[in-house]
Amino acid sequence: MISLAYSVTIFVFSYVLWAVYIAIWRLYFSPIAKFPGPKLAALTQWYEVYYDLFKGGQLIFKLLELHEKYGPIVRINPWELHINDPDYFEELYCAKRDKHSYYTNGFGLPESVVATIPHELHKIRRVPFNKFFSKAMINKYSPVIQSKLDLLIARLRTMKAENKVVSMNLAYTCYAADVVNQFAFGRSYNYIENADDFHTPIHDAIDDMTACVHFFRMAPWIIKPIQSLPGWVIKMLGAKTIAFYNWGKDTEKLVHEVMTNQNQNEKEPEHKTIFHAILESDTLPASEKTLDRLRQEGQTVVGAGTDTTVGVLSMATFHILANPDIRMKLLAELTPVFEKTNGRPSLADLELLPYLKAVASEALRLSVGLSSHLQRVDHHNEMRYQDWIIPKSVPTSQSVMHVTYSPRIFPSPHSFAPDRWLVPNPPTKYLVSFSRGPRACPGINLAYAELYLALAYLFYTFQDMELYDTEENDVRIKADLFVPRSSGRGVRVSL
């Protein structure tokens, strides 16, 4: 009879032998063994996990150190290459390539457009979004954005009369969430009017989701069990987790309502939503129109449409208030337009203002949008970078922040300098905050509309607005949680 000690010895020996085999293969025989990079990263993904999970989203900064040491292309884990070259960004992202499962695992929303891995499936799922987020549709929708902005201004005037300090991050969360919910579902939660000092559950829900991104990437198998937990267990996990759980349930109810009304052939809705567009799509089969998949799309649209908009507006607000010359130039451009239109310039009016657009572009550059390194996989062709041949099926990534903060493209990259966009040949090619190619953010037109309207109306209306106990560290990017995060309290102002 085989003893327990003997069995354990055989198991340990087999495991060690397997580990040695894997290590040798990864270091010397892997298709990307020839690429430069730290040996530890080539051996194990725990190198990446250490910087992103245990050090709190610090890999994005570590990658810059690796590129300084090893060059523009670096092996950052056993199967992935990372490139730091702003001129290669369009080459990598504009082609028809797949995403990588490790990247998409972090969302817990595997059937959403943003997490779709195959290019062809993404192309089909994207069609309703392209039509719904078109420039013509956003122009038609701009009065709704304006109505939400009017509510925000009225609420801020009330808070000004009460001498309250305002968290603009929270105020912008209410604005962006109300706009995108109205756009996506035909109704909003009226956060602007009802949220206590602009504190909302959607803010907590998004914070909880982004805080879990790196953990879920490492352990995607745990997502389903967590999502299956009963409500009474969720309530024991903290306020932000409760907010995230409730957000999913609320989104499911809203989608179900749209689907029910659609199936009952009710009268044409006053405002068709993205879900009407999906349900009416001829290119999508019935399997793409299930309640759970549309719930995932709903959370993706609202989450992305809220958080990134808040980041850009907060970045712009801080730097405009911290730089009197910029504020003066912006106000000098806005004043004639407001006077000419009796204080009600339209989106079309504002889109003609070069300095306003330059301020928005600079805020987009500094706020980054998505901070994570975005992998692309070509299963059919080798890729070429300089003298390197990248084998088929090798995930290859770049980071938006490494482009928009490149000192070669943007001198003094941490400085807020709108004038850099007013030169004869501005570096528009390198403003990649919405990414590039077929996977670029579909909500770019909605985002620009929200930015132009909010910046113009708020800074014209509240000309006495000042920063309150807010410094640059409160907006400077300190971590990558898929979206950028600062270590500060956000932008606080007195009105």
C-alpha positions as CSV (number, residue, x, y, z in Angstrom):
1,M,0.0,0.0,0.0
2,I,1.4,3.4,-1.0
3,S,2.0,5.6,2.1
4,L,0.7,9.1,2.5
5,A,4.3,10.5,2.7
6,Y,5.2,8.8,-0.6
7,S,2.1,10.2,-2.3
8,V,2.8,13.7,-1.1
9,T,6.4,13.4,-2.2
10,I,5.3,12.3,-5.7
11,F,2.9,15.2,-5.9
12,V,5.4,17.8,-4.8
13,F,8.1,16.4,-7.2
14,S,5.6,16.4,-10.1
15,Y,4.5,20.0,-9.3
16,V,8.1,21.1,-9.1
17,L,8.9,19.3,-12.4
18,W,5.9,20.9,-14.1
19,A,6.9,24.4,-12.7
20,V,10.4,24.0,-14.0
21,Y,9.1,22.9,-17.4
22,I,6.8,25.9,-17.6
23,A,9.6,28.3,-16.5
24,I,12.0,26.9,-19.1
25,W,9.4,27.1,-21.9
26,R,8.4,30.6,-21.0
27,L,12.0,31.9,-20.8
28,Y,13.5,30.1,-23.8
29,F,10.8,28.6,-26.1
30,S,7.8,30.9,-25.9
31,P,7.0,32.6,-29.2
32,I,7.9,35.9,-27.5
33,A,10.9,34.7,-25.6
34,K,13.2,36.9,-27.7
35,F,11.5,40.1,-26.6
36,P,13.2,42.2,-23.9
37,G,11.8,42.6,-20.5
38,P,12.3,41.5,-16.9
39,K,12.7,37.7,-16.5
40,L,10.3,37.6,-13.6
41,A,7.5,39.1,-15.8
42,A,8.2,36.5,-18.4
43,L,7.9,33.8,-15.8
44,T,4.7,34.7,-14.1
45,Q,1.7,37.1,-14.3
46,W,2.1,37.6,-10.6
47,Y,4.6,40.4,-11.6
48,E,1.7,42.3,-13.1
49,V,-0.7,41.3,-10.3
50,Y,1.8,42.7,-7.7
51,Y,1.9,46.2,-9.2
52,D,-1.8,46.4,-10.1
53,L,-3.5,44.5,-7.3
54,F,-1.2,44.7,-4.3
55,K,0.2,48.2,-5.0
56,G,-3.1,49.6,-6.2
57,G,-3.0,50.2,-10.0
58,Q,0.7,51.1,-10.3
59,L,1.7,49.0,-13.3
60,I,1.0,51.9,-15.7
61,F,3.8,53.8,-14.0
62,K,6.1,50.7,-13.7
63,L,5.7,50.2,-17.5
64,L,7.4,53.6,-18.1
65,E,10.4,52.4,-16.1
66,L,10.5,49.2,-18.0
67,H,10.5,51.1,-21.3
68,E,13.3,53.3,-20.1
69,K,15.3,50.3,-19.4
70,Y,14.4,47.9,-22.2
71,G,13.2,50.0,-25.1
72,P,9.9,50.8,-26.8
73,I,8.6,47.2,-26.8
74,V,8.6,45.1,-23.6
75,R,7.4,41.7,-22.6
76,I,5.3,42.5,-19.5
77,N,3.9,39.0,-18.6
78,P,4.3,35.5,-20.0
79,W,2.1,36.2,-23.0
80,E,1.8,39.9,-23.6
81,L,3.9,42.6,-25.2
82,H,3.6,46.3,-24.4
83,I,4.6,49.1,-26.8
84,N,5.4,52.7,-25.8
85,D,5.3,54.7,-29.1
86,P,2.6,57.3,-29.8
87,D,3.2,56.9,-33.5
88,Y,2.2,53.2,-33.4
89,F,-1.1,53.7,-31.6
90,E,-3.3,54.0,-34.7
91,E,-1.5,51.0,-36.3
92,L,-2.3,48.8,-33.4
93,Y,-5.9,49.9,-32.7
94,C,-7.3,50.7,-36.2
95,A,-7.0,47.2,-37.6
96,K,-9.6,44.5,-37.2
97,R,-8.3,42.7,-34.1
98,D,-9.7,40.9,-31.1
99,K,-9.6,41.9,-27.5
100,H,-7.9,39.7,-24.9
101,S,-9.9,37.8,-22.3
102,Y,-7.7,38.8,-19.4
103,Y,-8.5,42.4,-20.0
104,T,-12.2,41.9,-20.4
105,N,-12.5,39.7,-17.3
106,G,-12.2,42.7,-15.1
107,F,-15.7,44.1,-15.9
108,G,-17.9,41.3,-14.8
109,L,-20.0,42.2,-17.9
110,P,-18.7,39.7,-20.5
111,E,-21.5,40.1,-23.0
112,S,-21.4,43.9,-23.2
113,V,-19.9,45.6,-26.3
114,V,-16.9,46.9,-24.4
115,A,-16.0,43.4,-23.2
116,T,-16.7,41.6,-26.5
117,I,-13.6,39.6,-27.5
118,P,-14.0,38.7,-31.2
119,H,-13.9,41.5,-33.7
120,E,-16.7,40.2,-35.8
121,L,-19.1,39.8,-32.9
122,H,-18.2,43.3,-31.7
123,K,-18.8,44.7,-35.1
124,I,-22.4,43.3,-35.1
125,R,-23.1,44.4,-31.5
126,R,-21.7,47.9,-32.2
127,V,-24.1,48.7,-35.1
128,P,-27.0,50.1,-33.0
129,F,-24.5,52.1,-30.9
130,N,-23.0,53.8,-34.0
131,K,-26.4,54.9,-35.2
132,F,-27.7,55.9,-31.8
133,F,-24.6,57.9,-30.8
134,S,-24.2,59.6,-34.2
135,K,-23.6,63.4,-34.3
136,A,-27.0,63.9,-35.8
137,M,-28.7,62.0,-32.9
138,I,-26.7,64.0,-30.3
139,N,-27.6,67.3,-31.9
140,K,-31.3,66.3,-31.7
141,Y,-30.8,65.3,-28.1
142,S,-28.9,68.4,-27.0
143,P,-32.0,70.2,-25.6
144,V,-32.3,67.3,-23.1
145,I,-28.7,67.8,-22.1
146,Q,-29.4,71.5,-21.7
147,S,-32.4,70.8,-19.5
148,K,-30.3,68.7,-17.1
149,L,-27.7,71.5,-17.1
150,D,-30.3,74.1,-16.2
151,L,-31.3,71.9,-13.2
152,L,-27.7,71.7,-12.2
153,I,-27.2,75.5,-12.4
154,A,-30.4,76.0,-10.4
155,R,-29.2,73.6,-7.7
156,L,-25.8,75.3,-7.6
157,R,-27.4,78.7,-7.2
158,T,-29.3,77.3,-4.2
159,M,-26.1,76.0,-2.7
160,K,-24.3,79.3,-3.3
161,A,-27.1,81.1,-1.4
162,E,-26.5,78.7,1.5
163,N,-22.7,79.3,1.3
164,K,-22.0,75.6,0.8
165,V,-18.8,74.2,-0.4
166,V,-19.5,72.0,-3.4
167,S,-17.8,68.9,-4.5
168,M,-17.7,69.3,-8.3
169,N,-16.8,65.7,-8.8
170,L,-20.1,64.7,-7.1
171,A,-22.0,67.5,-8.9
172,Y,-20.7,66.3,-12.3
173,T,-21.6,62.7,-11.4
174,C,-25.2,63.8,-10.9
175,Y,-25.1,65.7,-14.2
176,A,-23.5,63.0,-16.3
177,A,-25.6,60.2,-14.7
178,D,-28.9,62.0,-15.3
179,V,-27.9,62.7,-18.9
180,V,-26.8,59.2,-19.8
181,N,-29.7,57.5,-18.0
182,Q,-32.2,59.7,-19.8
183,F,-30.4,58.9,-23.0
184,A,-30.1,55.2,-22.4
185,F,-33.5,54.5,-20.7
186,G,-35.7,57.5,-21.5
187,R,-35.7,58.4,-17.8
188,S,-33.3,59.5,-15.1
189,Y,-33.1,59.2,-11.3
190,N,-33.1,63.0,-11.0
191,Y,-29.9,63.0,-9.0
192,I,-29.3,66.6,-9.7
193,E,-32.4,67.7,-7.8
194,N,-32.6,65.0,-5.1
195,A,-29.1,63.9,-4.1
196,D,-28.1,65.1,-0.7
197,D,-25.1,67.4,-1.4
198,F,-24.8,65.5,-4.7
199,H,-23.9,62.2,-3.0
200,T,-25.4,59.4,-5.2
201,P,-25.4,55.6,-5.1
202,I,-24.1,55.5,-8.7
203,H,-20.9,57.2,-7.5
204,D,-20.5,54.5,-4.9
205,A,-21.4,51.7,-7.4
206,I,-18.8,52.8,-10.0
207,D,-16.2,53.2,-7.3
208,D,-16.9,49.6,-6.1
209,M,-16.7,48.3,-9.7
210,T,-13.4,49.9,-10.5
211,A,-11.9,48.9,-7.2
212,C,-12.5,45.3,-8.1
213,V,-11.2,45.4,-11.7
214,H,-7.7,44.0,-11.0
215,F,-9.0,41.3,-8.6
216,F,-11.6,40.1,-11.1
217,R,-8.9,40.0,-13.9
218,M,-6.8,37.7,-11.7
219,A,-9.8,35.6,-10.5
220,P,-12.6,35.8,-13.0
221,W,-14.1,32.6,-11.8
222,I,-15.3,34.4,-8.6
223,I,-17.5,36.8,-10.4
224,K,-20.5,34.5,-11.0
225,P,-20.6,33.3,-7.3
226,I,-20.5,36.9,-6.1
227,Q,-23.3,37.9,-8.5
228,S,-25.3,34.9,-7.2
229,L,-25.1,35.9,-3.6
230,P,-28.5,36.7,-1.9
231,G,-29.3,40.3,-1.1
232,W,-28.9,39.7,2.7
233,V,-25.3,38.7,2.2
234,I,-24.6,41.6,-0.1
235,K,-25.8,44.0,2.7
236,M,-23.0,42.7,4.9
237,L,-20.3,43.7,2.4
238,G,-20.5,47.5,2.8
239,A,-22.3,50.5,1.3
240,K,-20.5,50.6,-2.0
241,T,-21.0,46.9,-2.7
242,I,-24.7,47.4,-1.9
243,A,-24.8,50.3,-4.3
244,F,-23.2,48.2,-7.1
245,Y,-25.6,45.3,-6.4
246,N,-28.6,47.6,-6.5
247,W,-27.4,49.3,-9.6
248,G,-27.4,46.0,-11.4
249,K,-30.9,45.2,-10.2
250,D,-32.2,48.6,-11.1
251,T,-30.7,48.4,-14.6
252,E,-32.3,45.1,-15.1
253,K,-35.7,46.5,-14.2
254,L,-35.3,49.4,-16.6
255,V,-34.3,47.2,-19.4
256,H,-37.2,44.8,-18.7
257,E,-39.6,47.7,-18.8
258,V,-38.3,48.7,-22.3
259,M,-38.5,45.1,-23.5
260,T,-42.1,44.7,-22.1
261,N,-43.3,47.9,-23.7
262,Q,-41.7,46.9,-27.0
263,N,-43.3,43.4,-27.0
264,Q,-46.7,44.9,-26.2
265,N,-46.4,47.1,-29.2
266,E,-47.2,50.2,-27.2
267,K,-47.3,53.6,-28.9
268,E,-44.0,55.0,-30.2
269,P,-42.0,56.4,-27.3
270,E,-41.2,60.1,-27.3
271,H,-37.5,59.3,-26.9
272,K,-36.2,56.1,-28.3
273,T,-33.4,54.6,-26.2
274,I,-30.3,52.6,-27.1
275,F,-32.3,49.5,-26.1
276,H,-35.0,50.3,-28.6
277,A,-32.3,50.5,-31.2
278,I,-30.9,47.1,-30.1
279,L,-34.3,45.4,-30.0
280,E,-35.3,46.8,-33.4
281,S,-32.0,45.9,-35.0
282,D,-32.2,43.6,-38.0
283,T,-28.5,42.7,-37.7
284,L,-28.7,41.2,-34.2
285,P,-30.2,37.7,-33.6
286,A,-32.6,37.0,-30.7
287,S,-29.7,35.6,-28.7
288,E,-28.3,39.1,-28.6
289,K,-31.5,40.6,-27.2
290,T,-31.8,38.8,-23.9
291,L,-32.5,40.6,-20.7
292,D,-29.2,39.7,-19.1
293,R,-27.1,40.9,-22.0
294,L,-29.0,44.1,-22.3
295,R,-28.6,44.6,-18.5
296,Q,-24.9,44.3,-19.0
297,E,-25.0,46.9,-21.9
298,G,-27.0,49.2,-19.6
299,Q,-24.4,49.1,-16.9
300,T,-21.6,49.6,-19.4
301,V,-23.3,52.6,-21.0
302,V,-24.1,54.3,-17.7
303,G,-20.8,53.5,-16.0
304,A,-18.6,54.6,-18.9
305,G,-20.8,57.6,-19.7
306,T,-20.7,58.8,-16.2
307,D,-17.2,58.2,-14.9
308,T,-15.1,59.4,-17.8
309,T,-17.3,62.6,-18.2
310,V,-16.8,63.4,-14.6
311,G,-13.0,63.0,-14.9
312,V,-12.8,65.4,-17.8
313,L,-15.0,68.0,-16.3
314,S,-13.3,67.9,-12.9
315,M,-9.9,68.2,-14.6
316,A,-11.0,71.2,-16.6
317,T,-12.6,72.8,-13.6
318,F,-9.5,72.6,-11.5
319,H,-7.1,73.9,-14.1
320,I,-9.4,76.8,-15.3
321,L,-9.8,78.0,-11.7
322,A,-6.1,77.5,-10.9
323,N,-5.0,79.5,-13.9
324,P,-6.5,83.0,-14.0
325,D,-5.2,83.7,-17.6
326,I,-7.0,80.6,-18.9
327,R,-10.2,81.6,-17.1
328,M,-10.0,85.1,-18.5
329,K,-9.5,84.0,-22.1
330,L,-12.3,81.5,-21.8
331,L,-14.7,84.1,-20.4
332,A,-13.7,86.6,-23.0
333,E,-14.7,84.1,-25.7
334,L,-17.9,83.1,-24.0
335,T,-19.3,86.5,-23.2
336,P,-20.1,87.7,-26.7
337,V,-21.8,84.4,-27.6
338,F,-24.0,84.5,-24.4
339,E,-24.9,88.2,-25.0
340,K,-25.7,87.6,-28.7
341,T,-28.0,84.6,-27.8
342,N,-29.7,86.2,-24.8
343,G,-27.8,83.9,-22.5
344,R,-28.9,80.7,-24.3
345,P,-26.2,79.6,-26.8
346,S,-26.9,76.3,-28.4
347,L,-24.5,73.4,-28.7
348,A,-23.9,74.4,-32.4
349,D,-23.0,77.9,-31.2
350,L,-20.5,76.6,-28.7
351,E,-18.9,74.2,-31.2
352,L,-17.6,77.2,-33.1
353,L,-15.5,78.5,-30.2
354,P,-11.9,77.6,-30.6
355,Y,-10.7,78.3,-27.1
356,L,-13.5,76.4,-25.5
357,K,-12.7,73.5,-27.7
358,A,-9.0,73.8,-26.8
359,V,-9.8,73.8,-23.1
360,A,-11.9,70.6,-23.6
361,S,-9.2,68.9,-25.6
362,E,-6.6,69.7,-22.9
363,A,-8.8,68.4,-20.2
364,L,-9.4,65.2,-22.2
365,R,-5.6,64.8,-22.7
366,L,-4.9,65.1,-19.0
367,S,-7.8,63.1,-17.8
368,V,-6.9,60.2,-20.1
369,G,-10.3,58.5,-20.2
370,L,-9.2,54.9,-19.9
371,S,-5.8,54.3,-18.2
372,S,-5.6,50.6,-18.6
373,H,-3.2,49.0,-21.2
374,L,-5.6,47.9,-24.0
375,Q,-4.6,44.6,-25.6
376,R,-5.3,43.6,-29.2
377,V,-4.8,40.1,-30.6
378,D,-4.4,39.3,-34.3
379,H,-5.0,35.6,-34.8
380,H,-4.5,35.7,-38.6
381,N,-1.5,37.9,-39.2
382,E,1.9,38.7,-37.7
383,M,2.3,42.3,-36.6
384,R,5.4,44.3,-37.3
385,Y,6.8,47.0,-35.0
386,Q,10.1,48.6,-36.2
387,D,12.4,45.6,-36.7
388,W,10.3,43.3,-34.5
389,I,8.0,40.6,-35.8
390,I,5.1,40.0,-33.4
391,P,3.8,36.4,-33.8
392,K,0.1,35.7,-34.4
393,S,-2.2,35.5,-31.4
394,V,0.2,37.4,-29.1
395,P,-1.7,40.1,-27.0
396,T,-0.1,43.5,-27.7
397,S,-1.0,46.6,-25.9
398,Q,-0.4,50.3,-25.5
399,S,-1.5,52.8,-22.8
400,V,-3.5,56.0,-23.6
401,M,-1.7,57.8,-20.8
402,H,1.7,57.1,-22.3
403,V,0.5,58.8,-25.5
404,T,-1.3,61.8,-24.0
405,Y,1.5,62.5,-21.5
406,S,4.4,61.9,-23.9
407,P,6.9,64.8,-23.5
408,R,7.9,64.3,-27.1
409,I,4.4,65.0,-28.4
410,F,3.2,67.3,-25.6
411,P,6.1,69.4,-24.0
412,S,5.6,69.9,-20.3
413,P,2.9,67.2,-20.4
414,H,1.6,67.8,-16.8
415,S,0.9,71.5,-17.6
416,F,-2.6,72.5,-18.6
417,A,-2.0,74.4,-21.9
418,P,-5.0,74.9,-24.1
419,D,-2.9,77.0,-26.5
420,R,-1.1,73.8,-27.7
421,W,-4.4,73.0,-29.6
422,L,-4.5,76.4,-31.3
423,V,-1.4,76.1,-33.4
424,P,-1.6,75.6,-37.2
425,N,-1.0,71.8,-36.9
426,P,-2.3,70.8,-33.5
427,P,-1.4,67.3,-32.3
428,T,-5.0,66.0,-32.7
429,K,-3.7,62.6,-33.9
430,Y,-2.4,62.0,-30.4
431,L,-5.5,62.9,-28.5
432,V,-6.5,59.2,-28.0
433,S,-8.6,59.5,-24.9
434,F,-11.5,57.9,-26.7
435,S,-9.1,55.3,-28.2
436,R,-9.0,54.8,-32.0
437,G,-10.4,52.4,-34.6
438,P,-13.5,50.1,-34.6
439,R,-13.3,49.8,-30.8
440,A,-13.1,53.5,-30.0
441,C,-15.7,54.8,-27.5
442,P,-19.0,55.1,-29.3
443,G,-20.1,57.9,-26.9
444,I,-17.6,60.5,-28.1
445,N,-20.2,62.8,-29.6
446,L,-22.3,62.7,-26.4
447,A,-19.3,63.4,-24.3
448,Y,-18.2,66.4,-26.3
449,A,-21.7,67.8,-26.1
450,E,-21.8,67.5,-22.3
451,L,-18.3,69.0,-22.0
452,Y,-19.0,72.1,-24.2
453,L,-22.3,72.9,-22.7
454,A,-21.2,72.3,-19.0
455,L,-18.0,74.3,-19.3
456,A,-19.5,77.2,-21.1
457,Y,-22.6,77.6,-19.0
458,L,-21.0,77.0,-15.6
459,F,-18.1,79.3,-16.1
460,Y,-20.2,82.0,-17.6
461,T,-22.8,81.7,-14.9
462,F,-20.6,81.4,-11.8
463,Q,-17.9,84.0,-12.5
464,D,-17.0,84.2,-8.8
465,M,-16.3,80.4,-8.5
466,E,-13.1,79.6,-6.6
467,L,-11.2,76.5,-5.6
468,Y,-11.7,75.5,-2.0
469,D,-8.9,73.5,-0.3
470,T,-8.1,71.8,-3.6
471,E,-4.6,71.3,-5.0
472,E,-3.2,69.7,-8.2
473,N,-2.7,66.4,-6.3
474,D,-6.4,66.2,-6.0
475,V,-6.8,65.7,-9.7
476,R,-3.4,64.3,-10.8
477,I,-3.6,60.6,-11.8
478,K,-2.1,58.3,-9.2
479,A,-3.5,54.9,-10.1
480,D,-5.0,52.9,-12.9
481,L,-8.2,51.1,-11.9
482,F,-9.1,50.7,-15.6
483,V,-10.1,54.3,-15.4
484,P,-7.6,56.8,-13.8
485,R,-7.9,57.6,-10.1
486,S,-6.3,60.4,-8.0
487,S,-5.3,60.1,-4.4
488,G,-7.1,63.4,-3.4
489,R,-10.6,64.4,-2.5
490,G,-11.5,65.8,-5.9
491,V,-12.3,69.3,-6.9
492,R,-14.2,71.4,-4.2
493,V,-15.3,75.0,-4.9
494,S,-17.0,77.9,-3.3
495,L,-19.5,79.6,-5.6
